[in-house]
Amino acid sequence: MTEVRLLLTAVMFYTRIPVPGWVGYSEDALNRSTRYFPAIGWIVGTAVAVVIWLAGLVLPTAVAVVLGLAAGVLLTGAFHEDGFADVCDGFGGGHSAERTLAIMKDSRVGAFAVIGLVLLFGLKLTLLTDLVGRGLWQALVGLVFAHVLSRWCVVTVIRSGTYARLDATSKVRPIGKAISVGGLGVATLWLLPFVGLLWPTPWWGLAVIPAFATRLLMYRWFRRRLGGYTGDCLGALQQVIEVVTLATILALARTVGG
């Protein structure tokens, strides 16, 4: 029941899905629930894939993909996209760590955020539309893989990185603490089903390499600019790695096949 409570805590925090009242809330449970962040990738990625599949039965592929992306935003409350937008504004307009953090905490949206989000969703739309056109099933599996892998990369940052903002006003302070080795092991288990799901196109698993390379480069950037990461940085990391994974899968599909 403890693990079920932690899983439902992750669902409560990372999505808009209602959970039973007995789950409750505590900062400790929220921090420990990070081990189930990749499981959220399964939930959100599968929901997006189902919407794309159903909408694609009666609508053009591009429209189906837009509806799928909209479903993902509604399901998470644009949680990670908001972090991505804040990082675009903060890193685009801040010239010091203090100024960057202040901009990221500002609820107003600037030009860098708008431009970044337009490019982000444009890339997702283009990549997914092309992938679906090459084969629906594998495209949707690749979509879920991108959601799960990107969230696993975020967990590794929480495990080994340094939290940059320890003030009480940070909206994601509880998840800034280090995750245990056992917790990281549980998070890693959520990647194992793809060993079977990607079997028809096993080379798609190579997407792990650029995904983790992106994780290393982005955290190095965060550490140089801020001294570590914030919750907004984690959201941006998830979004960028999701796109990198989709781009890698498409590149492999175009060159290797599948």
CYANA upper distance limits for C-alpha pairs under 8 A (distance plus 0.5 A):
  1 MET  CA      5 ARG  CA      6.53
  2 THR  CA      6 LEU  CA      6.77
  3 GLU  CA      7 LEU  CA      6.63
  4 VAL  CA      8 LEU  CA      6.67
  5 ARG  CA      9 THR  CA      6.51
  5 ARG  CA     23 VAL  CA      6.18
  6 LEU  CA     10 ALA  CA      6.80
  6 LEU  CA     29 ALA  CA      6.66
  6 LEU  CA     30 LEU  CA      7.79
  6 LEU  CA     32 ARG  CA      7.38
  6 LEU  CA     33 SER  CA      5.23
  6 LEU  CA     36 TYR  CA      8.11
  7 LEU  CA     11 VAL  CA      6.88
  7 LEU  CA     33 SER  CA      6.62
  7 LEU  CA     36 TYR  CA      6.35
  8 LEU  CA     12 MET  CA      6.54
  8 LEU  CA     19 VAL  CA      7.03
  8 LEU  CA     23 VAL  CA      7.40
  9 THR  CA     13 PHE  CA      6.67
  9 THR  CA     23 VAL  CA      7.30
  9 THR  CA     24 GLY  CA      8.45
  9 THR  CA     25 TYR  CA      7.86
  9 THR  CA     29 ALA  CA      7.59
  9 THR  CA     30 LEU  CA      6.74
  9 THR  CA     33 SER  CA      6.79
 10 ALA  CA     14 TYR  CA      6.34
 10 ALA  CA     15 THR  CA      8.44
 10 ALA  CA     30 LEU  CA      7.36
 10 ALA  CA     33 SER  CA      5.85
 10 ALA  CA     34 THR  CA      7.29
 10 ALA  CA     36 TYR  CA      6.88
 10 ALA  CA     37 PHE  CA      7.15
 10 ALA  CA     40 ILE  CA      7.87
 11 VAL  CA     15 THR  CA      5.98
 11 VAL  CA     16 ARG  CA      8.22
 11 VAL  CA     17 ILE  CA      7.14
 11 VAL  CA     19 VAL  CA      8.02
 11 VAL  CA     40 ILE  CA      7.17
 12 MET  CA     16 ARG  CA      7.17
 12 MET  CA     17 ILE  CA      6.96
 12 MET  CA     18 PRO  CA      7.19
 12 MET  CA     19 VAL  CA      6.77
 13 PHE  CA     30 LEU  CA      8.26
 14 TYR  CA     40 ILE  CA      7.79
 14 TYR  CA     76 THR  CA      6.64
 14 TYR  CA     79 PHE  CA      7.67
 15 THR  CA     40 ILE  CA      8.43
 15 THR  CA     75 LEU  CA      6.17
 15 THR  CA     76 THR  CA      4.65
 15 THR  CA     77 GLY  CA      7.15
 15 THR  CA     79 PHE  CA      8.47
 16 ARG  CA     74 LEU  CA      8.12
 16 ARG  CA     75 LEU  CA      5.99
 16 ARG  CA     76 THR  CA      6.16
 16 ARG  CA     77 GLY  CA      6.88
 17 ILE  CA     75 LEU  CA      7.50
 19 VAL  CA     23 VAL  CA      7.69
 25 TYR  CA     29 ALA  CA      7.47
 25 TYR  CA     30 LEU  CA      7.83
 26 SER  CA     30 LEU  CA      6.70
 27 GLU  CA     31 ASN  CA      6.59
 27 GLU  CA    174 PRO  CA      6.05
 28 ASP  CA     32 ARG  CA      6.69
 28 ASP  CA    174 PRO  CA      7.95
 29 ALA  CA     33 SER  CA      6.41
 30 LEU  CA     34 THR  CA      7.47
 30 LEU  CA    174 PRO  CA      7.05
 30 LEU  CA    175 ILE  CA      7.23
 31 ASN  CA    174 PRO  CA      6.01
 31 ASN  CA    175 ILE  CA      5.25
 31 ASN  CA    176 GLY  CA      8.13
 31 ASN  CA    177 LYS  CA      7.32
 31 ASN  CA    179 ILE  CA      8.06
 32 ARG  CA    179 ILE  CA      7.45
 32 ARG  CA    183 GLY  CA      7.94
 33 SER  CA     37 PHE  CA      7.76
 34 THR  CA    155 VAL  CA      7.43
 34 THR  CA    175 ILE  CA      7.51
 34 THR  CA    179 ILE  CA      7.83
 34 THR  CA    183 GLY  CA      8.22
 35 ARG  CA    155 VAL  CA      7.75
 35 ARG  CA    179 ILE  CA      8.06
 35 ARG  CA    183 GLY  CA      5.49
 35 ARG  CA    184 LEU  CA      6.60
 35 ARG  CA    186 VAL  CA      6.46
 35 ARG  CA    187 ALA  CA      5.24
 36 TYR  CA     40 ILE  CA      7.17
 36 TYR  CA    186 VAL  CA      8.00
 36 TYR  CA    187 ALA  CA      6.39
 37 PHE  CA     41 GLY  CA      7.29
 37 PHE  CA    151 ARG  CA      6.55
 37 PHE  CA    152 TRP  CA      7.53
 37 PHE  CA    155 VAL  CA      7.83
 37 PHE  CA    187 ALA  CA      7.57
 38 PRO  CA     42 TRP  CA      7.18
 38 PRO  CA    147 HIS  CA      8.18
 38 PRO  CA    148 VAL  CA      5.32
 38 PRO  CA    149 LEU  CA      7.58
 38 PRO  CA    150 SER  CA      8.47
 38 PRO  CA    151 ARG  CA      5.62
 38 PRO  CA    152 TRP  CA      5.88
 38 PRO  CA    187 ALA  CA      6.59
 38 PRO  CA    188 THR  CA      8.48
 38 PRO  CA    190 TRP  CA      6.69
 38 PRO  CA    191 LEU  CA      8.37
 39 ALA  CA     43 ILE  CA      7.01
 39 ALA  CA    148 VAL  CA      7.48
 39 ALA  CA    187 ALA  CA      8.28
 39 ALA  CA    190 TRP  CA      6.85
 40 ILE  CA     44 VAL  CA      6.55
 40 ILE  CA    148 VAL  CA      8.00
 41 GLY  CA     45 GLY  CA      6.03
 41 GLY  CA     46 THR  CA      8.48
 41 GLY  CA    144 VAL  CA      7.44
 41 GLY  CA    147 HIS  CA      5.19
 41 GLY  CA    148 VAL  CA      4.80
 41 GLY  CA    149 LEU  CA      8.40
 41 GLY  CA    151 ARG  CA      7.02
 42 TRP  CA     46 THR  CA      6.25
 42 TRP  CA    144 VAL  CA      6.69
 42 TRP  CA    147 HIS  CA      7.45
 42 TRP  CA    148 VAL  CA      6.46
 43 ILE  CA     47 ALA  CA      6.68
 44 VAL  CA     48 VAL  CA      6.72
 44 VAL  CA     72 GLY  CA      6.62
 44 VAL  CA     75 LEU  CA      7.49
 44 VAL  CA     76 THR  CA      8.17
 44 VAL  CA    144 VAL  CA      8.47
 44 VAL  CA    147 HIS  CA      7.98
 45 GLY  CA     49 ALA  CA      6.61
 45 GLY  CA     72 GLY  CA      8.06
 45 GLY  CA    143 LEU  CA      6.89
 45 GLY  CA    144 VAL  CA      4.90
 45 GLY  CA    145 PHE  CA      8.30
 45 GLY  CA    147 HIS  CA      6.11
 45 GLY  CA    148 VAL  CA      8.10
 46 THR  CA     50 VAL  CA      6.57
 46 THR  CA    144 VAL  CA      6.46
 47 ALA  CA     51 VAL  CA      6.81
 47 ALA  CA     68 GLY  CA      8.36
 47 ALA  CA     71 ALA  CA      7.92
 47 ALA  CA     72 GLY  CA      7.64
 48 VAL  CA     52 ILE  CA      6.75
 48 VAL  CA     68 GLY  CA      5.13
 48 VAL  CA     69 LEU  CA      6.88
 48 VAL  CA     71 ALA  CA      6.57
 48 VAL  CA     72 GLY  CA      6.13
 49 ALA  CA     53 TRP  CA      6.62
 49 ALA  CA     68 GLY  CA      7.22
 49 ALA  CA    140 LEU  CA      5.90
 49 ALA  CA    143 LEU  CA      7.56
 49 ALA  CA    144 VAL  CA      7.81
 50 VAL  CA     54 LEU  CA      6.58
 50 VAL  CA     68 GLY  CA      8.31
 51 VAL  CA     55 ALA  CA      6.35
 51 VAL  CA     64 ALA  CA      7.76
 51 VAL  CA     67 LEU  CA      7.41
 51 VAL  CA     68 GLY  CA      5.60
 51 VAL  CA     71 ALA  CA      7.82
 52 ILE  CA     56 GLY  CA      6.24
 52 ILE  CA     61 THR  CA      8.42
 52 ILE  CA     64 ALA  CA      5.36
 52 ILE  CA     65 VAL  CA      5.93
 52 ILE  CA     67 LEU  CA      7.35
 52 ILE  CA     68 GLY  CA      5.53
 53 TRP  CA     57 LEU  CA      7.14
 53 TRP  CA     64 ALA  CA      7.97
 53 TRP  CA    136 LEU  CA      8.21
 54 LEU  CA     58 VAL  CA      8.20
 54 LEU  CA     64 ALA  CA      8.44
 55 ALA  CA     59 LEU  CA      6.27
 55 ALA  CA     63 VAL  CA      8.36
 55 ALA  CA     64 ALA  CA      5.44
 55 ALA  CA     67 LEU  CA      8.04
 56 GLY  CA     60 PRO  CA      6.64
 56 GLY  CA     61 THR  CA      6.14
 56 GLY  CA     63 VAL  CA      8.37
 56 GLY  CA     64 ALA  CA      5.67
 59 LEU  CA     63 VAL  CA      6.91
 59 LEU  CA     64 ALA  CA      6.74
 60 PRO  CA     64 ALA  CA      6.79
 61 THR  CA     65 VAL  CA      6.67
 61 THR  CA    129 THR  CA      6.63
 61 THR  CA    132 VAL  CA      7.84
 61 THR  CA    133 GLY  CA      8.08
 62 ALA  CA     66 VAL  CA      6.80
 62 ALA  CA    125 LEU  CA      7.56
 62 ALA  CA    129 THR  CA      6.08
 63 VAL  CA     67 LEU  CA      6.77
 64 ALA  CA     68 GLY  CA      6.67
 65 VAL  CA     69 LEU  CA      6.66
 65 VAL  CA    125 LEU  CA      6.86
 65 VAL  CA    128 LEU  CA      7.30
 65 VAL  CA    129 THR  CA      7.01
 66 VAL  CA     70 ALA  CA      6.64
 66 VAL  CA    125 LEU  CA      7.14
 67 LEU  CA     71 ALA  CA      6.66
 68 GLY  CA     72 GLY  CA      6.88
 69 LEU  CA     73 VAL  CA      6.86
 70 ALA  CA     74 LEU  CA      6.72
 71 ALA  CA     75 LEU  CA      6.53
 72 GLY  CA     76 THR  CA      6.78
 72 GLY  CA     78 ALA  CA      8.41
 73 VAL  CA     77 GLY  CA      6.07
 73 VAL  CA     78 ALA  CA      5.22
 73 VAL  CA     79 PHE  CA      8.38
 74 LEU  CA     78 ALA  CA      7.21
 76 THR  CA     80 HIS  CA      8.34
 78 ALA  CA     82 ASP  CA      6.34
 79 PHE  CA     83 GLY  CA      7.21
 79 PHE  CA    235 GLY  CA      7.72
 80 HIS  CA     84 PHE  CA      6.76
 80 HIS  CA    232 ASP  CA      8.05
 80 HIS  CA    234 LEU  CA      8.27
 80 HIS  CA    235 GLY  CA      4.59
 80 HIS  CA    236 ALA  CA      6.91
 80 HIS  CA    238 GLN  CA      7.51
 80 HIS  CA    239 GLN  CA      7.16
 81 GLU  CA     85 ALA  CA      6.66
 81 GLU  CA    117 LEU  CA      8.08
 81 GLU  CA    235 GLY  CA      7.13
 81 GLU  CA    236 ALA  CA      7.47
 81 GLU  CA    239 GLN  CA      7.38
 82 ASP  CA     86 ASP  CA      6.71
 82 ASP  CA    232 ASP  CA      7.98
 82 ASP  CA    235 GLY  CA      7.89
 83 GLY  CA     87 VAL  CA      6.69
 83 GLY  CA    231 GLY  CA      7.58
 83 GLY  CA    232 ASP  CA      4.38
 83 GLY  CA    233 CYS  CA      6.92
 83 GLY  CA    234 LEU  CA      7.80
 83 GLY  CA    235 GLY  CA      5.16
 83 GLY  CA    236 ALA  CA      5.94
 84 PHE  CA     88 CYS  CA      6.75
 84 PHE  CA    113 ALA  CA      8.19
 84 PHE  CA    116 GLY  CA      8.47
 84 PHE  CA    117 LEU  CA      8.29
 84 PHE  CA    232 ASP  CA      6.96
 84 PHE  CA    233 CYS  CA      7.58
 84 PHE  CA    235 GLY  CA      6.20
 84 PHE  CA    236 ALA  CA      4.33
 84 PHE  CA    237 LEU  CA      8.09
 84 PHE  CA    239 GLN  CA      7.45
 85 ALA  CA     89 ASP  CA      6.84
 85 ALA  CA    109 VAL  CA      8.14
 85 ALA  CA    112 PHE  CA      8.12
 85 ALA  CA    113 ALA  CA      4.86
 85 ALA  CA    114 VAL  CA      7.73
 85 ALA  CA    116 GLY  CA      7.19
 85 ALA  CA    117 LEU  CA      7.02
 85 ALA  CA    236 ALA  CA      8.09
 86 ASP  CA     90 GLY  CA      6.41
 86 ASP  CA    103 ILE  CA      8.02
 86 ASP  CA    104 MET  CA      5.27
 86 ASP  CA    105 LYS  CA      7.97
 86 ASP  CA    109 VAL  CA      8.19
 86 ASP  CA    113 ALA  CA      7.01
 86 ASP  CA    232 ASP  CA      6.96
 87 VAL  CA     91 PHE  CA      6.20
 87 VAL  CA     92 GLY  CA      8.30
 87 VAL  CA    104 MET  CA      6.69
 87 VAL  CA    113 ALA  CA      8.23
 87 VAL  CA    232 ASP  CA      6.80
 87 VAL  CA    233 CYS  CA      6.84
 87 VAL  CA    236 ALA  CA      7.17
 88 CYS  CA     92 GLY  CA      6.11
 88 CYS  CA    112 PHE  CA      5.90
 88 CYS  CA    113 ALA  CA      5.58
 88 CYS  CA    116 GLY  CA      6.91
 89 ASP  CA     93 GLY  CA      6.33
 89 ASP  CA     94 GLY  CA      8.37
 89 ASP  CA    103 ILE  CA      7.25
 89 ASP  CA    104 MET  CA      7.12
 89 ASP  CA    109 VAL  CA      7.94
 89 ASP  CA    110 GLY  CA      6.52
 89 ASP  CA    111 ALA  CA      7.80
 89 ASP  CA    112 PHE  CA      5.51
 89 ASP  CA    113 ALA  CA      5.72
 90 GLY  CA     94 GLY  CA      5.86
 90 GLY  CA     99 ARG  CA      8.19
 90 GLY  CA    100 THR  CA      5.03
 90 GLY  CA    101 LEU  CA      7.09
 90 GLY  CA    102 ALA  CA      8.14
 90 GLY  CA    103 ILE  CA      5.47
 90 GLY  CA    104 MET  CA      5.36
 91 PHE  CA     95 HIS  CA      8.26
 91 PHE  CA    100 THR  CA      6.44
 92 GLY  CA    112 PHE  CA      6.78
 93 GLY  CA    100 THR  CA      7.54
 93 GLY  CA    103 ILE  CA      8.13
 93 GLY  CA    112 PHE  CA      8.47
 94 GLY  CA     99 ARG  CA      5.64
 94 GLY  CA    100 THR  CA      4.70
 94 GLY  CA    101 LEU  CA      8.46
 94 GLY  CA    103 ILE  CA      7.54
 95 HIS  CA     99 ARG  CA      7.00
 95 HIS  CA    100 THR  CA      7.19
 96 SER  CA    100 THR  CA      6.48
 96 SER  CA    225 ARG  CA      7.83
 97 ALA  CA    101 LEU  CA      6.61
 97 ALA  CA    225 ARG  CA      6.42
 97 ALA  CA    226 LEU  CA      5.44
 97 ALA  CA    227 GLY  CA      8.41
 98 GLU  CA    102 ALA  CA      6.68
 99 ARG  CA    103 ILE  CA      6.69
100 THR  CA    104 MET  CA      6.69
100 THR  CA    226 LEU  CA      8.39
101 LEU  CA    105 LYS  CA      6.74
101 LEU  CA    226 LEU  CA      8.33
102 ALA  CA    106 ASP  CA      6.93
104 MET  CA    232 ASP  CA      8.08
109 VAL  CA    113 ALA  CA      6.67
109 VAL  CA    114 VAL  CA      7.66
110 GLY  CA    114 VAL  CA      6.99
111 ALA  CA    115 ILE  CA      6.59
112 PHE  CA    116 GLY  CA      6.42
113 ALA  CA    117 LEU  CA      6.58
114 VAL  CA    118 VAL  CA      6.71
115 ILE  CA    119 LEU  CA      6.75
116 GLY  CA    120 LEU  CA      6.51
117 LEU  CA    121 PHE  CA      6.59
118 VAL  CA    122 GLY  CA      6.42
119 LEU  CA    123 LEU  CA      6.58
120 LEU  CA    124 LYS  CA      6.86
120 LEU  CA    243 VAL  CA      8.27
121 PHE  CA    125 LEU  CA      6.49
122 GLY  CA    126 THR  CA      6.64
123 LEU  CA    127 LEU  CA      6.45
123 LEU  CA    243 VAL  CA      7.67
124 LYS  CA    128 LEU  CA      6.45
124 LYS  CA    243 VAL  CA      6.88
124 LYS  CA    246 LEU  CA      8.36
125 LEU  CA    129 THR  CA      6.45
126 THR  CA    130 ASP  CA      6.76
127 LEU  CA    131 LEU  CA      6.66
127 LEU  CA    246 LEU  CA      7.04
127 LEU  CA    247 ALA  CA      6.95
127 LEU  CA    250 LEU  CA      7.48
128 LEU  CA    132 VAL  CA      6.48
128 LEU  CA    139 ALA  CA      7.79
128 LEU  CA    143 LEU  CA      8.27
128 LEU  CA    246 LEU  CA      7.96
129 THR  CA    133 GLY  CA      6.73
130 ASP  CA    134 ARG  CA      7.02
130 ASP  CA    250 LEU  CA      8.22
131 LEU  CA    135 GLY  CA      7.12
131 LEU  CA    136 LEU  CA      8.00
131 LEU  CA    139 ALA  CA      5.73
131 LEU  CA    250 LEU  CA      6.75
132 VAL  CA    136 LEU  CA      5.21
132 VAL  CA    137 TRP  CA      8.42
132 VAL  CA    138 GLN  CA      8.48
132 VAL  CA    139 ALA  CA      5.70
132 VAL  CA    140 LEU  CA      7.90
134 ARG  CA    139 ALA  CA      8.04
134 ARG  CA    258 GLY  CA      8.16
135 GLY  CA    139 ALA  CA      6.50
135 GLY  CA    258 GLY  CA      8.35
136 LEU  CA    140 LEU  CA      6.67
137 TRP  CA    141 VAL  CA      6.76
138 GLN  CA    142 GLY  CA      6.47
138 GLN  CA    198 LEU  CA      8.23
138 GLN  CA    258 GLY  CA      8.41
139 ALA  CA    143 LEU  CA      6.65
140 LEU  CA    144 VAL  CA      6.85
141 VAL  CA    145 PHE  CA      6.61
141 VAL  CA    197 LEU  CA      7.59
141 VAL  CA    198 LEU  CA      7.96
142 GLY  CA    146 ALA  CA      6.65
142 GLY  CA    204 TRP  CA      8.49
142 GLY  CA    246 LEU  CA      7.55
142 GLY  CA    249 ILE  CA      7.59
143 LEU  CA    147 HIS  CA      7.01
143 LEU  CA    246 LEU  CA      7.40
144 VAL  CA    148 VAL  CA      6.75
145 PHE  CA    149 LEU  CA      6.35
145 PHE  CA    191 LEU  CA      8.49
145 PHE  CA    194 PHE  CA      7.73
146 ALA  CA    150 SER  CA      6.41
146 ALA  CA    241 ILE  CA      8.08
146 ALA  CA    242 GLU  CA      5.42
146 ALA  CA    243 VAL  CA      8.09
146 ALA  CA    245 THR  CA      5.96
146 ALA  CA    246 LEU  CA      6.80
147 HIS  CA    151 ARG  CA      6.92
147 HIS  CA    242 GLU  CA      6.44
148 VAL  CA    152 TRP  CA      6.73
148 VAL  CA    190 TRP  CA      8.03
148 VAL  CA    191 LEU  CA      7.50
149 LEU  CA    153 CYS  CA      6.77
149 LEU  CA    191 LEU  CA      7.55
149 LEU  CA    208 VAL  CA      7.96
149 LEU  CA    211 ALA  CA      8.32
149 LEU  CA    242 GLU  CA      8.07
150 SER  CA    154 VAL  CA      7.02
150 SER  CA    211 ALA  CA      7.80
150 SER  CA    237 LEU  CA      8.13
150 SER  CA    238 GLN  CA      5.49
150 SER  CA    239 GLN  CA      7.89
150 SER  CA    241 ILE  CA      5.71
150 SER  CA    242 GLU  CA      5.84
150 SER  CA    245 THR  CA      8.41
151 ARG  CA    155 VAL  CA      6.96
151 ARG  CA    238 GLN  CA      6.31
152 TRP  CA    156 THR  CA      7.05
152 TRP  CA    187 ALA  CA      7.01
152 TRP  CA    188 THR  CA      7.37
153 CYS  CA    157 VAL  CA      7.13
153 CYS  CA    211 ALA  CA      8.26
153 CYS  CA    212 PHE  CA      7.14
153 CYS  CA    215 ARG  CA      6.94
153 CYS  CA    238 GLN  CA      8.06
154 VAL  CA    158 ILE  CA      6.98
154 VAL  CA    215 ARG  CA      8.25
154 VAL  CA    234 LEU  CA      6.58
154 VAL  CA    237 LEU  CA      7.32
154 VAL  CA    238 GLN  CA      6.89
155 VAL  CA    159 ARG  CA      6.67
155 VAL  CA    179 ILE  CA      8.18
155 VAL  CA    184 LEU  CA      7.51
155 VAL  CA    187 ALA  CA      8.02
156 THR  CA    160 SER  CA      6.72
156 THR  CA    161 GLY  CA      8.41
156 THR  CA    184 LEU  CA      7.67
157 VAL  CA    161 GLY  CA      5.51
157 VAL  CA    215 ARG  CA      8.35
157 VAL  CA    219 TYR  CA      7.92
158 ILE  CA    162 THR  CA      8.06
158 ILE  CA    175 ILE  CA      8.22
158 ILE  CA    176 GLY  CA      6.97
158 ILE  CA    177 LYS  CA      7.25
158 ILE  CA    178 ALA  CA      5.91
158 ILE  CA    179 ILE  CA      6.76
159 ARG  CA    177 LYS  CA      8.45
159 ARG  CA    178 ALA  CA      5.28
159 ARG  CA    179 ILE  CA      5.30
159 ARG  CA    180 SER  CA      7.38
159 ARG  CA    181 VAL  CA      8.28
159 ARG  CA    184 LEU  CA      7.79
160 SER  CA    178 ALA  CA      7.45
161 GLY  CA    178 ALA  CA      8.19
161 GLY  CA    219 TYR  CA      8.37
161 GLY  CA    228 GLY  CA      7.12
161 GLY  CA    229 TYR  CA      7.76
162 THR  CA    176 GLY  CA      8.48
162 THR  CA    227 GLY  CA      7.96
162 THR  CA    228 GLY  CA      5.33
162 THR  CA    229 TYR  CA      6.84
163 TYR  CA    176 GLY  CA      6.08
163 TYR  CA    177 LYS  CA      7.68
163 TYR  CA    227 GLY  CA      8.47
163 TYR  CA    228 GLY  CA      5.78
163 TYR  CA    229 TYR  CA      5.60
163 TYR  CA    230 THR  CA      6.45
164 ALA  CA    226 LEU  CA      6.79
164 ALA  CA    227 GLY  CA      6.24
164 ALA  CA    228 GLY  CA      5.08
164 ALA  CA    229 TYR  CA      5.66
164 ALA  CA    230 THR  CA      6.28
165 ARG  CA    170 SER  CA      7.70
165 ARG  CA    173 ARG  CA      8.42
165 ARG  CA    229 TYR  CA      8.27
165 ARG  CA    230 THR  CA      6.81
166 LEU  CA    170 SER  CA      7.87
166 LEU  CA    173 ARG  CA      7.41
167 ASP  CA    173 ARG  CA      8.37
168 ALA  CA    173 ARG  CA      7.85
171 LYS  CA    231 GLY  CA      8.23
172 VAL  CA    176 GLY  CA      7.50
172 VAL  CA    230 THR  CA      8.38
172 VAL  CA    231 GLY  CA      5.96
173 ARG  CA    177 LYS  CA      8.36
173 ARG  CA    231 GLY  CA      7.86
175 ILE  CA    231 GLY  CA      8.24
176 GLY  CA    230 THR  CA      7.74
176 GLY  CA    231 GLY  CA      7.67
179 ILE  CA    183 GLY  CA      6.50
179 ILE  CA    184 LEU  CA      7.18
180 SER  CA    184 LEU  CA      6.78
181 VAL  CA    185 GLY  CA      6.73
182 GLY  CA    186 VAL  CA      6.82
183 GLY  CA    187 ALA  CA      6.75
184 LEU  CA    188 THR  CA      6.66
185 GLY  CA    189 LEU  CA      6.95
186 VAL  CA    190 TRP  CA      7.77
187 ALA  CA    191 LEU  CA      8.35
188 THR  CA    192 LEU  CA      7.90
191 LEU  CA    195 VAL  CA      8.37
193 PRO  CA    197 LEU  CA      6.90
194 PHE  CA    198 LEU  CA      5.95
194 PHE  CA    199 TRP  CA      8.39
195 VAL  CA    199 TRP  CA      6.87
195 VAL  CA    202 PRO  CA      8.30
198 LEU  CA    202 PRO  CA      5.72
198 LEU  CA    204 TRP  CA      7.49
198 LEU  CA    205 GLY  CA      7.80
200 PRO  CA    258 GLY  CA      8.30
201 THR  CA    258 GLY  CA      6.47
203 TRP  CA    252 LEU  CA      7.94
204 TRP  CA    248 THR  CA      8.38
204 TRP  CA    249 ILE  CA      6.15
204 TRP  CA    252 LEU  CA      7.16
206 LEU  CA    210 PRO  CA      8.38
207 ALA  CA    211 ALA  CA      6.68
207 ALA  CA    245 THR  CA      6.10
207 ALA  CA    248 THR  CA      6.14
207 ALA  CA    249 ILE  CA      6.90
208 VAL  CA    212 PHE  CA      6.53
208 VAL  CA    245 THR  CA      8.01
209 ILE  CA    213 ALA  CA      6.62
210 PRO  CA    214 THR  CA      6.48
210 PRO  CA    244 VAL  CA      7.69
210 PRO  CA    245 THR  CA      7.90
210 PRO  CA    248 THR  CA      8.07
211 ALA  CA    215 ARG  CA      6.86
211 ALA  CA    241 ILE  CA      6.05
211 ALA  CA    244 VAL  CA      6.80
211 ALA  CA    245 THR  CA      6.50
212 PHE  CA    216 LEU  CA      6.75
213 ALA  CA    217 LEU  CA      6.73
214 THR  CA    218 MET  CA      6.43
214 THR  CA    241 ILE  CA      7.14
214 THR  CA    244 VAL  CA      8.43
215 ARG  CA    219 TYR  CA      6.57
215 ARG  CA    237 LEU  CA      7.40
215 ARG  CA    241 ILE  CA      7.75
216 LEU  CA    220 ARG  CA      6.63
217 LEU  CA    221 TRP  CA      6.74
218 MET  CA    222 PHE  CA      6.69
218 MET  CA    237 LEU  CA      7.57
219 TYR  CA    223 ARG  CA      6.50
219 TYR  CA    228 GLY  CA      7.87
219 TYR  CA    229 TYR  CA      7.63
220 ARG  CA    224 ARG  CA      6.64
221 TRP  CA    225 ARG  CA      6.68
222 PHE  CA    226 LEU  CA      6.08
222 PHE  CA    227 GLY  CA      7.23
222 PHE  CA    228 GLY  CA      6.09
222 PHE  CA    229 TYR  CA      6.23
222 PHE  CA    233 CYS  CA      7.90
223 ARG  CA    227 GLY  CA      4.65
223 ARG  CA    228 GLY  CA      4.56
223 ARG  CA    229 TYR  CA      7.08
224 ARG  CA    228 GLY  CA      8.01
229 TYR  CA    233 CYS  CA      6.13
229 TYR  CA    234 LEU  CA      7.61
230 THR  CA    234 LEU  CA      7.02
231 GLY  CA    235 GLY  CA      6.90
232 ASP  CA    236 ALA  CA      6.73
233 CYS  CA    237 LEU  CA      6.51
234 LEU  CA    238 GLN  CA      6.70
235 GLY  CA    239 GLN  CA      6.87
236 ALA  CA    240 VAL  CA      6.63
237 LEU  CA    241 ILE  CA      6.55
238 GLN  CA    242 GLU  CA      6.56
239 GLN  CA    243 VAL  CA      6.95
240 VAL  CA    244 VAL  CA      6.64
241 ILE  CA    245 THR  CA      6.44
242 GLU  CA    246 LEU  CA      6.83
243 VAL  CA    247 ALA  CA      6.58
244 VAL  CA    248 THR  CA      6.57
245 THR  CA    249 ILE  CA      6.67
246 LEU  CA    250 LEU  CA      6.69
247 ALA  CA    251 ALA  CA      6.60
248 THR  CA    252 LEU  CA      6.63
249 ILE  CA    253 ALA  CA      6.58
250 LEU  CA    254 ARG  CA      6.64
251 ALA  CA    255 THR  CA      6.69
252 LEU  CA    256 VAL  CA      5.79
252 LEU  CA    257 GLY  CA      7.11
253 ALA  CA    257 GLY  CA      4.95
253 ALA  CA    258 GLY  CA      5.63
254 ARG  CA    258 GLY  CA      8.39
